Amino acid sequence: MTLSLIISTYNWPRALYLCLDSVMQQSLMPTEILIADDGSGMSTRDVVEHFAAISPVPLHHIWHEDRGFRLAAIRNKAIAASCGEYIIQIDGDLILHRDFIRDHAAFARKGYFVTGSRGIITEMLTQKVLKGEIPTLNPLMRGVRNSNNVMRIPFLASLYRTFGPTRFVKGCNMAFWRDDLIRVNGYDETFTGWGREDTELAVRLNNSGIRQQCMKFRGVVFHLYHGKQDRTTLSANEERYQQSIRQHRTRCEKGLDSYLSPENTSPTTDKN
């Protein structure tokens, strides 16, 4: 199984540096890494070029012009540019446990997409991490919230997958079969601004017969603290999400197919 790791980012190069550094330390590397960049400046490009030079696997920078929050669009472009059978999706403000990719690979099952969890670290601890004062993170460290989300216990992960409740979708830690994303046409690009683009995608996957499985106690990530995003578009995005539920949508009109060849296998997006 080939694995594509897609990392979304926007103008936080130091966080992306730490995220990519944790990727370089993985016990199982993905087949490729794609940076889904929503219009960052040159500082982010410098970080990407640094890691592209040292990465043991291909690392591609997928960028578009900064015209506001267009996360759905840049993720679609990265998905189209990917070559993996299975796509692991994270945000660039996460620090990954060294077995993160291995855990996702072990969880992959046909007919399912995966939603993971995250442990949030406080603003004070985040500042220490960003300054390089804290080289590693662990669940028992002071300043780690939701510590049960960053405990890696594979035996409990298997039990939770079978018996645990369905969790809220977190777009910062998800995984899909690429063919399933093509089937539902990826992210709905009418979602602009913060919110609901990931949960709406999950609705269409479920409506298409692709079931959600929840990963807890594996696939551990630490989420660096940042302020809240501008949520002025949330009510409009919420209404689009509710429409997908009411209309039992399985496919969006403005989505992934804009960047794919007619055979739905070859990307039309350039990789840098």
Secondary structure, DSSP 4 states (H G I P E B T S, - for coil): --EEEEEEE-S-HHHHHHHHHHHHT-SS--SEEEEEESS--HHHHHHHHHHHHH-SS-EEEEE----S--HHHHHHHHHHH---SEEEEEETTEEE-TTHHHHHHHH--TTEEEE---EEB-HHHHHHHHTTS-----TTSTTBSSGGGG---HHHHHHHHHHSPPPPP-TTEEEEEHHHHHHHTSS-TT--SSSSHHHHHHHHHHHTTPEEEE--SSS-EEEPP-PPPP-TTHHHHHHHHHHHHHTT-S--SSSGGGGB-TTSSSB-SPP-
